[in-house]
Amino acid sequence: MASQPFSFAKDILPLFREKDINAMKKAFDLTSYDDVRKYATGILARLSAGSMPCDGAWSNDHVERFREWVQGGCKP
């Protein structure tokens, strides 16, 4: 059974905490689908390396959810 593709609003946006959103405001807006889609490859690289968010790495499940969203075409 194929899984449903992840969507930004339902599956990705809730992964970003208020402190993450505030920390990245100078670079881009993590609440903006357009911004996150634009920088998705760089965000994924930092998440995969464990350097984002700055106070500790995401769980593997969260990183894989983001990776699948990117690989699935960054659905809104």
N, C-alpha and C positions, 0 to 999 in steps of 0.2 A: 504494500500500500504506500503510495507516494505521499510525502508530507506536504502540507500547505506551505506556500512560500511565506516567509516572514514579511511583515509590513513595518514601515517606519513607525507609524502612529501607535500600533498595538504592541509591537514586539521589541523595537529598538529604543525609541524615546524613553520608555520607562527604565531602561538600564542606566541612563545618565542621572546622577544625583544632582541636587541643587548646587552643591559645592563644586562638582565637575563643570556644570554649566557656567557658574561664576568664574571659575579659574580660566576658562577658555574664551571668555567674552572678548578679549583683546584680539584674538586670532580669528575666531568664527563663532557662530551661534549653534550650540549643540541642540537647541530646541527647533532649529530650522531644518526641515527636510532638505531644502536646496543646498544649504551649507554642508550638512553632513554627507550628502551624496557627492558634492564637489570634492570633499576632502576624505572620502571613504577609504581610499587606498592608504593614505598616510595614517589615518586613525587606526585602521586595521594593523598596520605595521607596528605602531606604538603599543596597541593592546596586546599583540602577539609577543612583543618583546618584554611586556610587563612594565613599561615605563609610563603608561597611562592607565588609569588616573595616577596622579603624582603621589598619592598616599597609600598605594598598594595595588597590586595587579587584580584584574577581574578573574573570576573563576573560569576554568576551561569551558564550562557550559555557556557562559556569557560571551566569551571570545568566539566560540564556534557559532553561536547564534548570529553574531555580527558578521562573521566570515560568510556564512550561508546567505545572509541578506545581501552582502556585496556580490557574491558569486551568482545570486539569483536575479541580479539586475537592479538592486536598490529600489524595491517597490515602495511607493508611498504608503 
